[in-house]
Amino acid sequence: MSSQTNEQVMLTPEAGSTTFWRRPAVWISAIVLLIVLIGSIVAYFAWNAWDQARLRRLEEQRIEQQLLEEESQRYEAARAEVLIDSVYEGVFVNGIDLSGKTLDQMSALLRQEESKLLNSISYSISLDDQIWDYDAASLGVTSNVDEVIKTVWETGRISGQMDEKSQIYDRQEQIHKLAENPIELQIELNSQWDIFAGEVEAVAESLAIEPVDAQVTGFDVASKRFLITEMADGRVVLADKVLNEIKNDFAGGKLNGEYSYDVEPAAAQGADLAAKLSGLGLVAQAKTLAPAPDAGRDNNLTLIVRALNGHVILPGETFSFNGVIGRRTAAKGYMAAGAISDGALIKTIGGGICQPNTTLYQAVLKADLNVIERYPHSFPSTYTDVGLDAAIDWGSADMKFVNNTDYPIAIVCWYNKPDLVFQIYGRPLPEGVSISLKSEVTANEPPEGPIENLVPDMEPGTRVLKRAPHNMIKSRAYKIYTKNGEFLRSEEIRSSYYRPIRAIYEVGPPKPTPEPTPVPPDPTPAPTEAEPETAPEGSEETTAAA
């Protein structure tokens, strides 16, 4: 009863419901329906989300495509703006707007502007009535037009970006900025100033006038006075100022103008020269004698004194006997006279002139001038003391002295046979002072025996003297200073050495020895046969006597 009751209880509506769910088919169906429902809902939302995503993707693609198209259009527009064959807007040179000009057009314009600038260069410099014109070529002017043309063309065409698109946009940005802020370039001129300055300075130098100082030009033998020239002022032409003026104007853009050289006086010197020379006079005199009759020698002495009479040596100058007289030739009027060659007296053109050279040498010593070259003869001369001679020979021996005073000196000389006189005019020695000359022999030795030279063609047994012997002599010479006749000091001039000279003879072959006279035999017989033993003795005596 209980079980039944329970089953009945279960048949209540609630119980019936429970029974419903306990049926497998029912709840399975319900679950399926639920799953389907949920799936449908999920599918709906999933589809909807996918569709929305799809739509968004499509929109994004559309936008992206639109952006790409816009970017492509912008890039093409940029390329079209950048890649043009002309100068960009905003570029000026010397005030000329070059926008839109091709490279050739821009180059032609700028070169035309350069030519105009160069042709406008014109400077002139004057002095007195002379004018010197200078153009661009004279100044060596060049311009930077090539550099300007390159800069103009490259403006807006150079980018530091790596890829082409970035370069295009970078250049476009440059071009836009250039249009907003134009650039102004200048054609600059440059000059080779060193070359131009050299030309201007050379002209200035050529226009300078050297002052003519008062100076000694000679000596009047008759009045015993030095001759002087009048002095004249000169001028210095200055180039620095005019060069600086032109250089500054050129740098400031002034390409033409007229200028003039500045001039400064150049004062001559020696206004008191005449007064200075008025105190000059006779300083010293030397005399030698030439009494022997010798027309050639007299002629040569006369020519020498004519050449040297009145000759002037200025302060610091060196006198050379050979340099002043020159080579002695027949064409100059010199004649043959005695001279020494290899220790022997010979005749030669210009012979005998050692005597005037010696006399001048002694006058120079007495005038206290500085002798720097002198040579003794091969043997002492007869016209002067030993050690006071002075040999002269063209191309070798010379006599030179320096005017070691602050004044000019003059040579005065004459030959009035037998007197040969040389005087020195110039600054006087200290008051009361005079110089005399003295020499002494320090060694005197005969030479070795004579030299005999065989001459086969000479007469046998003859002997002719060709060179006389001369002793070896050493000597010393002195200058003796006195004041008012009282000894002050002595000064050795120099020593002289005269080499030993052996006599030279030319000799013929020896005379032949005469043959002995034959003795005839004695006619007597045998007792006299021993007598020929004495014949050789008689023969030897005959030979010796001969």
Buried (B, 14 or more C-beta within 10 A) or exposed (E): EEEEEEEEEEEEEEBEEEEEEEEEEEEEEEEEEEEEEEEEEEEEEEEEEEEEEEEEEEEEEEEEEEEEEEEEEEBEEBBEBBEEEBBBBBBBBBEBBBBEBEEEEBBEBBBEBBEEBBEEBBBEBBBEEEEBEBBBEBBBBBBBBEEBBEBBBEBBBEBEEEEEEEBBBBBBBBBBEBBEEBEEBEBEBEBEBEEBBEBBBEBBEEBBBEBBBBBBEBBEBEEBBBBBBEBEEBBBBBBEEBBEBBBEBBEEEEBEEEBBBBBEEBEBEBEEBEEBBEEBEBBBBBEBBBEEEBEBBBBBBBBBBEBBBBBBBEBEEEBEBBEEBEEBEEEEEBBBBBBBEEBBEEEBBBBBBBBBBBBBBBBBBBBBBEBBBBBBBBBBBEBBBBBBBBBBBBEEBBBBBBBEBEBBBBBBBBBEBEEBBBBBBBBBBEEEEBBBBBBEBEEEEEBEEBBEEEBEEBEEEEEEEEBBBBBBBBBBBBBBBBBEEEEBEEEEBEEBEBEBBBBBBBBBBEEEEEEBEEEEEEEEEEEEEEEEEEEEEEBEEEEEEE
